[in-house]
Amino acid sequence: MQPLTEFSLIQRYFTQQQVKNPLTELGIGDDCALLSVPEGYQLAVTTDTMVENVHFFAGADPEQLGHKLLAVNLSDLASMGAKPLSVTLALTLPNVDEAWLMAFSKGFLSLAEQYSVDLIGGDTTSGPLTLTVQALGLVPKGKGLRRSVAQVGDFIYLTGRLGDAGLGLKIKQGYVCSQTHAEVALARFNTPKPQVQAGLALLDIANACIDISDGLLADLGHILKQSQVGARLDWELLPLSEAVHSYINETGDWSMPLIAGDDYELCFTISPEKAALLTMPCTKIGIIETLPQIRLYKSGQLQSLTSKGYEHFS
């Protein structure tokens, strides 16, 4: 059997999709893709890279890896209220492993199909395993959700639950818990669900928004810094699963769900007047204040916060 070239690799594993979005005028197969942006919309663009032994463990399941790589980029689009349109994919591979490529492309393209996202191009090269996606989405002009517009008095909300993915990482690192709890946590860690529909639903009612990739304290902190405000959070209001509660009871590590990343839920602020318009499942966890810091209360007591989540080069 002839070894795969760059172009035959792309042809075999990444052109199974039928281009379905009418705004994709030209996809894979030329020097560039061609897209149309309808009048009254802006293009939202995000890029994310995952590196072996930095963002994922060596030997990670390639199908789950393909899913997660795309999910984290769709999550960024969701945080701005953008409807996913298309993506490009750049792969740096240490070798051509056809079984790995088949599983990876299955995970990636299956999630792309769920959100009607076209894979329109990319690149492949040789080197340490590194995976990069650029995702493009559409948002009505002037309506994209931003980090910089939280207002004093806004309620702080969170979609979904917090800390399950962090528990999944703890399990990967050796923490032992019940099989039921492990399945919940590992599923959230390995195959997160981007909150695309929630982001679209927030377009006309939320003020600021961000996705939880590096931990609640770190990501909410970005909103506070750019909006020049502060926040009060109540630990007892955090939406935690039975698995996370069990972990905290066993270890005493109550700060884990605040600083663990990879949940890919949306944290957003909304005025009290518009909070009644919320239709998706979400939980109020605090309020925006004037003092530019996060004040966390647990059992009525102000807590000292020393760690704020994951940050590269720190």
C-alpha positions, 0 to 999 in steps of 0.5 A: 500500500502506498504511504499517504501524502498530505493531500491523500490524507485530507482526501481520505479522512476530511472530505466526507462532508457534503458542504451544506451551508449555502454561505460556503461557496467554495470549500476544501480543494483550492488555495482558499475557501470562499464564504459569503457574509449576509448583509446585517451580520458580522463574522465572529472568528476564533482559534484554539490549539491543543498540544499533546501533554499540555491540553490532553494526555498522550494516548488520549482517545482520538475520537473523543479528541476530535470531538473536544477540539471542535467543541472548545471552538464552538464554545467560543462562538457560543459565548458571543451568541454567534451561529457556527458557520464553518471551520478550518483544521490544522494538524501537526502529526508525528506520523501517519496513523490511519486508525488514529486519523479515522477515529479522530475525523469521526469524532470531529465530523460527527460534532460538525454535523450536529451543528451544520458546520462545514470543514472548509480547509486547513493544513497538515504537517509533520511534528509533535502532535498539535491540533488547531481549529479556526472557527467562524460564526455569524452574529447580527451586526452590533449584537455580539455578546462581549466581556466588557459590558457587565453592569453593576446590579446585573445578576450572574448566571451559569448554564449547566453544572460546574466542576464535573470536567475538573473532577474528570481531570482528577480521575485521570490523575489518579483520584478514585471514585464510584463508577457512576460518578467517574462516568459522569465526570469523564464524559464531561471532561472528554466530550463537552457540549458547546452551549450554542443554543444558549448563546443564541438565546442570550443575544438580545437579553444578556449583557456580558458573557464568557465560556468557562474554559479556564475556571469560573474565577479566571473567566469571570475575572476577565469579564470583571476586568474588561467591564471595570466592575466586581462581583459577589458569588455565593458558594452554596448557589453553585450548580454542582453535581452529586459526583462533585459534592461527593468529591468535596465531601471526601477531600475537603477541596471545595475550591475545585469547581471554582478553579477547574477548567474544561466545563465549557458552560456559559457564564453571563450577566443580565439585568434583573429586569431581563432575568425573567426572559431567560428560557434555558436552564441556568442558575443564578450564582451572584451579582455584579458589584462596584468594588473591582474584585471577586468576593466569595461567600461560603456559609456566610463567611468571606473566603480568601481566594488564592488561585484563580484557574489555569493560565499558560506560562504561569 
